Structure formats: C-alpha cells, structure tokens
Amino acid sequence: MKVPVQRYGQAGPAGAEHAEYGELADPAFWQQPPAARLAEFARLRALDSPVFVPEGRGRGHWALVRHADVQEASRLPKVFASAPGVTTPEPARWVRALFGDSMVNLDGADHAQLRKIVQRAFTPRLLAAAEADIHAVAARIVDDVLAERPDEFVSAVASRLPLEVICNMMGIPERHRPEIADRVNHASENIGVERGLAARLRMPGRGLRALARMQRMVAGIGRERRRNPSDDLISALVCANVDGQALGARQLGAFFSLLMVAGVETTRNAITHGLSLLTDHPDQRDLLLEDFEKHADGAVDEMIRHSTPIIQFRRTVAAEHALRGHVFRPGDKVVLYYASANRDEAVFPDPDAFDITRSPNPHLGFGGGGPHFCLGAHLARVEMKALFRELLIRPVGLRAVGLPDLAGSNFDNRVRSLRFAFEQPR
C-alpha cells in the first residue's frame, strides 16, 4: 500500500496549523480492499482534528470522518454549502449551464422551492401506488430469476427493481426504458473512478452525452404531459402550482437525472451488497429467515450502514465556523465521508460487524440530516425489504458466489457485477 502523505504542523490554506493526508486523493487508495480503506479511516477518526487532503495545484479539502462532525456539517447548510457542487470534482460551470443545477447542488431559497415542488408531487395516493408497485415488481423479478436461472445478480435483479419502480412512478413509456437503462449506466460508470488520459480528454464524454439524451427524452415526455396530464409523477411535477411554480423542462431533466443516477445506482448497490452480506454471515441470514417481519427493517438499515452506497459528498464553506479544534474559513472545501462516519466506534459498537439487530442504528447512509436528507429514503427501504422478502421466502434460495466486483470509485460503493447461485438444484 502506498504510504500516505502525513505532515503535521504545516500551514493550511488559511494559515492554520494542520495535518496533511494525501492518501484520500490518491486513486490507488480507492482500489484497495474495503478493509484496508476502513482501517485508514479509523486512524483518521482517532486524530484530534480534521486533516487537510491536498489535491494538487494548491487545492484540497478538509476531511470530516467522524459521525458527529459529518452530522454537524450536514445540519448547517448556511455554513457548509452544497453549491457549486457536491461531487469531486465539482461540476464545471458550462455543465451546470447546459444541464441545470441538480437539487443536491442548491442551497437556501432555490433548494427549498425546488424541494417543496417535488415533495408536494409525492402525494399519499402516488406513494401508496408506488409501494404496491414495488411489491409487484419484486415478485415478478424473482419469478423471472427462478424461471431463467441467470448467474449475475446486478443486471438480473439489483438494477431492475429501482429502475422499473422509478420508471413506473414517473410514467416513462415502455419504449423508452431500455435506452434509459443504457444511458444511466453510461452516465454513472466513471463517476469517481480514475481514468486514463484518452478517456479524460473525450469531450463532452460519453457520460455527459448520455445525460443530455436522457434529459431531452424526459423533457419531451414533460411537454406531452403538460398537454395531457396523467396519474404519474412527471404530470404532477410539470403541472404543479406551488407558489405559482412548476418544474420547467431543464429542472425536470435535472431531477430525472438525479432520480435515475442516484436513486437507481444507490439502491442497486445496497441490494447487491445486501446479498453478499447475508451470504457471508449465514447466522444473520438465518435470524432474518426465522422472523422476517421482526428483523427486516433492521436488516435493511444495517445493509445500508455497512455498505454505505454514497461514500462522500463535498461542501464549500460559506461562513467562518469552528469544529473540533479547527476554524473553517469561507472558500474552504470540506468532504463529508459517510463511509467513515458509519463505522465510527463512538456511535456503533463493534462497527465492522454486520448485525441486523443493531439498535439504535443512526447511520448516515441517507445523509447527515438537514435540508439535503435523501428524499427517496422511504422508497429505497421499501424496495429493499420487498425484494429480500421475495428472495428469502421462495423455496430455492440464492447466495453470492465470490466477492463483488467493485468499481474502485471514491464517490459511491458501486458494484459492477456479483455472481450468484441457487442453493438447491432445479
């Protein structure tokens, strides 16, 4: 393993004394086995104050790795702002101008208004219909698995559920869905992953082209729904009247991209890690099987905590603020490492254990609270619970084979593929 850059007593960007730790900016760090990365985070949590992670050319960020620190920053949006972007690197200005600002990259009144429109669209009737659909889709997927006997879990199971549920909820016509699935994969495949020079120089890049085509497609559906509204989420969003506002074409496209890339990717990864965890911990699987309804909610939350689908989000300091012995100043960059916060020994006893009875389980898998807490948290939990109910109650069980093929991303705990097998022959 590469030796981390650790220098203590160096002058930081604002002149403060700090420790530098370059390992988190090194792509090789994210190619290590998960256990090695988690061990490094444990060492950082033991330090007295946040460390500075140099990123080259005078840039860098402060790493928040403790549960309490991530939670505090999440709940102070006027200090730790999401704009101009939460990803690493931040979206370029021309990308934001072309595609519009995603809700996750907005603050203050702009974020509040957009979130209000979206929340109003999620009516009790729409949510009830979505939950009923989730159970139907989960059952159909497992029916197909038992009939067709595939051997790769991500494509056959984990990706299908969130994609079909969101497309059904949004009202996406069937003819568009194969293309959308392809665009989602292209848009997200290189997020947080080190690429070669040729791949980095592609302009505008396959991912951005995929997003552009996906947004054009949903904008066209939105125009049609304004003329002929239906009982779906797109109609509710484009025909809304929240303080006289509804979503315009670019806002609808940005929201749909967020739902597809964030909602589909994060849920599929949590599901995939969930199967791997139940396979690796047969005692926990047996406990879940003994009384599914009693333990299912705890199992889902523990899968999310243990895998932490989103590893980190970035913030930009907007006002001076002291936190754990360090004074952050306007313009500083801060990264909230959820993957570390969810293994914080001060909050989670025996944090590396997979324990579906863990209680309380205040994990930060959906964010650290505050205005950016994940809008889809409830539906993601319902999806995971419905699918694992179907996977576990059928007479022919499934188990993971080998380790998940991880993407090595510094942004999300993405699984490219996972082989699986049936515990009993046909």
VEXROSE-392787 format. One line per field, with one value per residue (C-alpha): residue number from 1; residue in one letter; x, y, z. Coordinates in Angstrom, 3 decimals. Example, Ala and Ser with C-alpha at 12.3 -4.5 7.8 and 13.67 -1.06 7.14 Angstrom:
2
i [1,2]
aa [A,S]
u [12.300,13.670]
v [-4.500,-1.060]
w [7.800,7.140]
This chain:
426
i [1,2,3,4,5,6,7,8,9,10,11,12,13,14,15,16,17,18,19,20,21,22,23,24,25,26,27,28,29,30,31,32,33,34,35,36,37,38,39,40,41,42,43,44,45,46,47,48,49,50,51,52,53,54,55,56,57,58,59,60,61,62,63,64,65,66,67,68,69,70,71,72,73,74,75,76,77,78,79,80,81,82,83,84,85,86,87,88,89,90,91,92,93,94,95,96,97,98,99,100,101,102,103,104,105,106,107,108,109,110,111,112,113,114,115,116,117,118,119,120,121,122,123,124,125,126,127,128,129,130,131,132,133,134,135,136,137,138,139,140,141,142,143,144,145,146,147,148,149,150,151,152,153,154,155,156,157,158,159,160,161,162,163,164,165,166,167,168,169,170,171,172,173,174,175,176,177,178,179,180,181,182,183,184,185,186,187,188,189,190,191,192,193,194,195,196,197,198,199,200,201,202,203,204,205,206,207,208,209,210,211,212,213,214,215,216,217,218,219,220,221,222,223,224,225,226,227,228,229,230,231,232,233,234,235,236,237,238,239,240,241,242,243,244,245,246,247,248,249,250,251,252,253,254,255,256,257,258,259,260,261,262,263,264,265,266,267,268,269,270,271,272,273,274,275,276,277,278,279,280,281,282,283,284,285,286,287,288,289,290,291,292,293,294,295,296,297,298,299,300,301,302,303,304,305,306,307,308,309,310,311,312,313,314,315,316,317,318,319,320,321,322,323,324,325,326,327,328,329,330,331,332,333,334,335,336,337,338,339,340,341,342,343,344,345,346,347,348,349,350,351,352,353,354,355,356,357,358,359,360,361,362,363,364,365,366,367,368,369,370,371,372,373,374,375,376,377,378,379,380,381,382,383,384,385,386,387,388,389,390,391,392,393,394,395,396,397,398,399,400,401,402,403,404,405,406,407,408,409,410,411,412,413,414,415,416,417,418,419,420,421,422,423,424,425,426]
aa [M,K,V,P,V,Q,R,Y,G,Q,A,G,P,A,G,A,E,H,A,E,Y,G,E,L,A,D,P,A,F,W,Q,Q,P,P,A,A,R,L,A,E,F,A,R,L,R,A,L,D,S,P,V,F,V,P,E,G,R,G,R,G,H,W,A,L,V,R,H,A,D,V,Q,E,A,S,R,L,P,K,V,F,A,S,A,P,G,V,T,T,P,E,P,A,R,W,V,R,A,L,F,G,D,S,M,V,N,L,D,G,A,D,H,A,Q,L,R,K,I,V,Q,R,A,F,T,P,R,L,L,A,A,A,E,A,D,I,H,A,V,A,A,R,I,V,D,D,V,L,A,E,R,P,D,E,F,V,S,A,V,A,S,R,L,P,L,E,V,I,C,N,M,M,G,I,P,E,R,H,R,P,E,I,A,D,R,V,N,H,A,S,E,N,I,G,V,E,R,G,L,A,A,R,L,R,M,P,G,R,G,L,R,A,L,A,R,M,Q,R,M,V,A,G,I,G,R,E,R,R,R,N,P,S,D,D,L,I,S,A,L,V,C,A,N,V,D,G,Q,A,L,G,A,R,Q,L,G,A,F,F,S,L,L,M,V,A,G,V,E,T,T,R,N,A,I,T,H,G,L,S,L,L,T,D,H,P,D,Q,R,D,L,L,L,E,D,F,E,K,H,A,D,G,A,V,D,E,M,I,R,H,S,T,P,I,I,Q,F,R,R,T,V,A,A,E,H,A,L,R,G,H,V,F,R,P,G,D,K,V,V,L,Y,Y,A,S,A,N,R,D,E,A,V,F,P,D,P,D,A,F,D,I,T,R,S,P,N,P,H,L,G,F,G,G,G,G,P,H,F,C,L,G,A,H,L,A,R,V,E,M,K,A,L,F,R,E,L,L,I,R,P,V,G,L,R,A,V,G,L,P,D,L,A,G,S,N,F,D,N,R,V,R,S,L,R,F,A,F,E,Q,P,R]
u [0.000,1.285,2.485,0.129,1.388,1.201,2.810,1.942,2.309,2.094,0.367,-3.052,-4.830,-5.888,-2.623,-3.769,-1.691,-2.957,-2.112,-1.879,-3.049,-2.734,-3.878,-7.579,-6.770,-4.789,-6.807,-4.756,-6.334,-9.784,-8.506,-7.540,-9.742,-12.542,-10.995,-7.762,-9.626,-11.736,-8.610,-7.229,-10.464,-10.283,-6.811,-8.115,-11.032,-8.542,-6.860,-7.743,-8.849,-9.726,-6.892,-6.252,-6.172,-4.058,-5.374,-2.610,-2.109,-2.871,-6.264,-7.526,-10.225,-10.720,-11.842,-14.682,-14.595,-16.385,-20.135,-20.689,-18.685,-20.496,-23.827,-22.962,-21.837,-24.939,-27.213,-25.513,-26.204,-25.546,-22.004,-21.309,-22.924,-23.716,-23.124,-21.319,-21.381,-21.233,-19.249,-15.485,-14.564,-17.268,-19.351,-17.915,-19.833,-20.628,-22.038,-24.304,-25.376,-26.186,-27.916,-29.207,-28.427,-29.367,-31.242,-28.242,-26.122,-28.508,-28.834,-31.207,-34.363,-33.558,-33.206,-36.204,-38.513,-37.479,-37.726,-41.165,-42.440,-41.097,-42.421,-45.893,-45.872,-45.323,-48.952,-50.213,-52.041,-48.910,-46.819,-49.405,-49.481,-45.676,-45.462,-47.983,-45.997,-42.746,-44.115,-45.437,-42.155,-40.107,-42.253,-42.010,-38.224,-37.816,-40.275,-38.024,-34.884,-36.330,-37.529,-34.437,-31.641,-29.208,-25.906,-25.132,-27.034,-26.619,-28.139,-30.699,-32.006,-30.497,-30.644,-34.084,-36.048,-35.219,-35.205,-38.643,-40.108,-38.909,-39.956,-43.415,-43.740,-42.588,-44.788,-41.977,-43.362,-42.066,-40.455,-38.024,-36.886,-34.139,-32.474,-32.805,-31.187,-28.299,-27.961,-27.918,-25.059,-23.059,-23.745,-22.526,-19.850,-16.874,-18.049,-15.202,-13.156,-9.642,-9.461,-6.659,-5.713,-7.671,-10.841,-10.416,-9.937,-13.151,-15.399,-18.064,-17.650,-19.925,-21.401,-22.446,-23.842,-25.882,-27.242,-28.088,-30.032,-31.838,-32.830,-34.058,-36.181,-37.828,-38.296,-40.318,-42.445,-42.919,-44.211,-46.715,-47.897,-48.491,-50.944,-52.382,-51.738,-51.790,-51.689,-47.902,-45.042,-43.987,-47.514,-47.568,-44.219,-44.886,-48.485,-47.751,-48.798,-46.581,-46.435,-47.245,-44.373,-43.927,-40.827,-39.587,-38.018,-34.442,-35.448,-37.408,-34.407,-32.057,-34.472,-34.948,-31.180,-30.830,-33.524,-32.009,-28.336,-28.753,-31.965,-31.207,-27.468,-27.564,-30.424,-28.989,-25.638,-27.254,-29.241,-26.143,-24.058,-27.008,-26.968,-23.207,-23.505,-26.236,-24.108,-21.010,-22.969,-25.226,-26.126,-27.676,-29.449,-30.882,-32.039,-33.787,-35.441,-36.703,-38.857,-38.623,-41.131,-39.416,-35.918,-36.401,-36.289,-33.162,-31.560,-32.169,-30.698,-27.685,-27.083,-27.126,-24.851,-22.383,-22.126,-22.724,-23.718,-22.613,-19.078,-18.757,-20.224,-18.404,-19.287,-17.934,-17.539,-19.645,-19.042,-16.349,-17.018,-15.067,-15.360,-13.270,-10.301,-10.199,-11.570,-13.033,-12.999,-15.079,-13.917,-12.533,-13.585,-14.870,-15.717,-18.203,-17.006,-20.166,-18.250,-16.119,-18.931,-20.904,-18.034,-17.466,-16.685,-18.146,-21.589,-21.563,-20.204,-18.160,-18.678,-17.264,-19.713,-22.839,-25.625,-29.248,-30.385,-28.220,-30.271,-30.122,-28.667,-28.317,-26.412,-25.798,-26.500,-29.160,-27.174,-26.483,-29.826,-30.638,-32.303,-30.460,-31.612,-32.440,-35.960,-36.030,-35.061,-38.506,-38.959,-35.441,-36.163,-39.478,-37.767,-35.042,-37.453,-39.819,-37.053,-35.338,-38.705,-39.164,-35.571,-35.741,-39.238,-39.040,-38.196,-34.981,-32.621,-29.848,-26.296,-23.474,-20.506,-17.178,-16.587,-18.439,-16.578,-16.202,-15.649,-12.978,-14.838,-14.160,-17.789,-20.001,-19.622,-20.518,-20.702,-20.134,-21.157,-21.762,-22.031,-24.729,-26.046,-29.036,-28.650,-30.694,-30.603,-33.552]
v [0.000,3.465,5.391,8.297,11.859,12.893,16.146,17.747,21.402,22.629,25.914,25.277,27.283,29.911,29.843,27.476,24.616,21.285,17.744,16.861,13.481,12.871,9.272,10.097,11.997,9.093,6.868,3.906,4.299,3.574,0.483,-1.139,-3.769,-2.201,-3.412,-1.523,1.704,1.382,0.871,4.171,5.955,4.520,6.058,9.427,9.306,8.899,12.244,15.304,17.488,17.205,16.634,18.506,16.425,18.121,17.664,19.423,22.972,24.465,22.812,20.372,19.631,19.075,15.540,15.095,11.455,11.305,10.730,13.848,16.081,14.879,15.331,18.845,19.975,18.464,20.429,23.796,24.478,28.219,27.349,24.210,24.932,22.421,24.925,24.913,21.124,18.089,15.753,15.503,17.207,19.846,20.204,22.707,25.931,25.046,21.684,23.424,25.959,23.214,20.712,22.934,22.643,19.408,19.726,18.312,21.259,24.007,25.919,28.270,29.514,27.867,24.449,24.941,25.921,23.040,20.520,21.908,21.325,17.776,16.935,18.207,15.946,12.882,12.726,9.975,8.445,8.366,6.896,4.212,3.239,3.178,0.870,-1.543,-1.475,-2.195,-5.467,-6.484,-5.689,-7.523,-10.640,-10.506,-10.162,-13.188,-15.148,-14.371,-15.345,-18.706,-19.363,-18.194,-19.079,-16.232,-16.084,-12.333,-10.503,-6.806,-6.971,-9.712,-8.442,-5.423,-2.979,-3.997,-3.205,0.505,1.204,-0.312,1.255,4.766,4.464,3.257,6.059,8.730,7.367,6.597,4.724,1.186,2.003,4.416,2.194,0.110,3.289,4.931,1.920,2.163,5.926,5.519,3.032,5.309,8.404,6.833,4.347,6.687,8.794,8.868,6.336,7.094,7.037,7.101,10.263,9.340,8.796,12.098,14.046,12.871,15.909,16.135,12.496,9.515,10.195,13.752,12.686,10.032,12.622,15.013,12.373,11.234,14.795,15.516,12.396,13.286,16.912,15.649,13.490,16.509,18.646,15.954,15.630,19.365,18.992,15.683,15.090,11.549,10.000,9.913,11.862,13.711,15.073,16.134,17.909,19.806,20.699,21.659,25.015,25.561,29.307,29.653,27.428,24.020,22.320,23.632,21.403,21.811,21.395,18.257,16.874,17.588,15.983,12.915,12.508,12.731,10.082,7.772,8.061,8.487,6.548,3.606,3.350,3.679,1.225,-1.364,-1.191,-1.518,-4.543,-6.179,-5.617,-6.931,-10.312,-10.535,-9.691,-12.280,-14.883,-14.014,-14.003,-17.076,-16.576,-13.227,-14.700,-17.474,-14.908,-12.918,-16.069,-17.042,-13.915,-11.738,-9.103,-8.676,-8.221,-6.885,-3.175,-3.628,-5.764,-3.126,-0.338,-2.451,-3.289,0.433,1.315,-1.454,-0.810,2.989,3.337,7.012,7.286,11.069,14.453,17.766,21.093,24.640,26.736,29.907,31.352,31.007,28.095,26.254,22.488,20.161,22.453,23.758,27.016,26.672,29.811,30.899,29.212,26.114,22.811,20.100,16.480,14.529,10.910,8.938,5.666,6.596,8.111,4.870,2.958,5.434,3.461,6.243,5.591,1.983,-0.676,-3.245,-1.146,-3.654,-6.353,-6.975,-7.133,-6.904,-6.420,-3.309,-0.772,2.125,2.410,6.132,5.544,8.344,6.287,8.791,11.832,13.505,15.221,18.816,20.062,17.616,14.425,11.922,12.344,8.721,7.138,5.672,4.190,2.730,0.941,-0.372,-1.634,-3.466,-5.014,-6.188,-7.731,-9.564,-10.897,-12.452,-13.699,-15.370,-16.854,-18.737,-22.456,-22.059,-19.639,-17.553,-16.961,-14.794,-16.515,-14.842,-11.176,-8.264,-6.648,-3.121,-0.104,1.458,4.763,7.475,8.616,5.563,1.955,0.748,-2.927,-3.726,-7.341,-10.135,-13.793,-15.761,-19.300,-21.251,-23.134,-26.023,-27.536,-27.133]
w [0.000,-0.802,2.246,2.972,2.882,6.541,7.627,10.921,11.789,8.194,7.322,5.758,3.063,5.589,7.542,10.301,11.600,10.322,9.358,5.691,4.497,0.771,0.640,0.173,-3.034,-4.481,-6.872,-5.650,-2.211,-3.659,-5.455,-2.157,-0.498,1.587,4.851,4.137,3.369,6.515,8.605,7.278,8.146,11.663,12.054,10.872,13.305,16.144,15.371,17.413,14.484,10.782,8.306,5.080,1.885,-0.814,-4.354,-6.290,-7.594,-4.201,-3.998,-1.441,1.087,4.790,5.595,8.077,9.123,12.482,12.760,14.887,12.527,9.392,11.144,12.338,8.880,7.265,9.579,8.998,5.297,5.724,6.771,4.735,1.361,-1.362,-4.163,-6.508,-6.321,-4.042,-6.274,-6.676,-8.944,-8.789,-11.958,-14.423,-14.968,-18.572,-17.449,-14.930,-17.554,-20.049,-17.756,-14.970,-11.288,-9.597,-6.319,-4.444,-5.624,-4.487,-1.229,0.523,-1.173,-4.530,-2.919,-0.633,-3.505,-5.739,-2.895,-1.989,-5.530,-5.539,-2.075,-2.974,-6.035,-3.836,-2.750,-0.404,-3.348,-5.508,-2.687,-1.942,-5.616,-5.719,-2.693,-4.209,-7.451,-5.613,-4.236,-7.664,-9.419,-6.768,-7.159,-10.951,-10.873,-8.628,-10.805,-13.785,-11.881,-10.898,-14.444,-16.340,-13.859,-14.594,-12.724,-12.493,-9.773,-10.625,-14.099,-13.380,-10.047,-8.305,-11.232,-12.399,-9.259,-8.750,-12.491,-13.075,-9.942,-10.806,-14.450,-13.391,-10.846,-13.305,-16.098,-18.566,-21.597,-22.024,-25.373,-23.728,-20.860,-22.489,-23.725,-20.300,-18.623,-21.069,-20.522,-16.740,-16.987,-19.301,-17.181,-13.951,-14.986,-14.470,-11.503,-9.004,-10.992,-12.200,-15.984,-18.490,-20.366,-23.502,-21.509,-19.632,-22.869,-24.507,-24.956,-23.865,-22.841,-23.027,-19.595,-20.466,-23.819,-22.054,-19.605,-22.440,-24.348,-21.221,-20.335,-23.871,-23.704,-20.393,-21.485,-24.439,-22.139,-19.877,-22.753,-23.665,-20.027,-19.767,-22.633,-21.465,-17.744,-16.412,-12.940,-12.657,-11.122,-14.287,-14.668,-11.021,-11.373,-14.612,-13.724,-10.113,-8.717,-5.710,-5.125,-8.813,-9.928,-11.532,-12.914,-16.237,-18.877,-17.624,-13.956,-14.853,-16.722,-13.816,-11.327,-13.510,-13.896,-10.116,-9.638,-12.228,-11.359,-7.588,-6.928,-9.210,-8.546,-4.772,-4.296,-6.668,-4.865,-1.425,-2.652,-4.132,-1.034,0.963,-0.786,-0.315,3.396,4.009,2.222,4.255,7.535,7.474,11.147,10.286,7.287,9.469,12.010,9.287,7.944,11.398,11.654,8.579,9.685,13.033,11.627,8.075,8.889,10.981,8.264,5.594,7.707,8.632,4.956,4.177,7.103,6.395,2.650,2.653,-1.032,-1.210,0.149,0.288,-0.618,-0.875,0.742,0.353,3.499,3.309,6.786,9.414,11.760,14.455,14.629,16.795,17.199,13.648,12.258,8.770,6.652,3.636,0.469,2.200,0.722,3.039,2.257,4.380,4.437,5.169,4.729,7.726,9.812,9.508,11.145,13.977,17.136,19.283,17.781,16.571,18.949,17.011,13.851,11.360,12.444,10.371,12.933,11.781,15.404,15.862,17.791,17.684,14.199,13.423,10.189,7.710,4.590,3.555,4.636,7.935,8.289,7.438,4.237,1.970,3.700,0.947,-0.458,-1.564,1.762,2.454,-1.018,-1.016,2.260,0.916,-2.255,-0.354,2.123,-0.639,-2.710,0.141,1.288,-2.161,-2.336,1.059,1.182,-2.116,-1.851,-3.855,-2.090,-3.585,-2.427,-3.676,-5.280,-4.717,-3.959,-5.556,-8.463,-7.098,-9.328,-7.111,-7.013,-4.447,-4.723,-4.380,-3.286,-6.746,-7.683,-11.341,-11.002,-8.500,-9.386,-7.620,-7.487,-6.241,-3.009,-4.342,-7.855,-10.175]
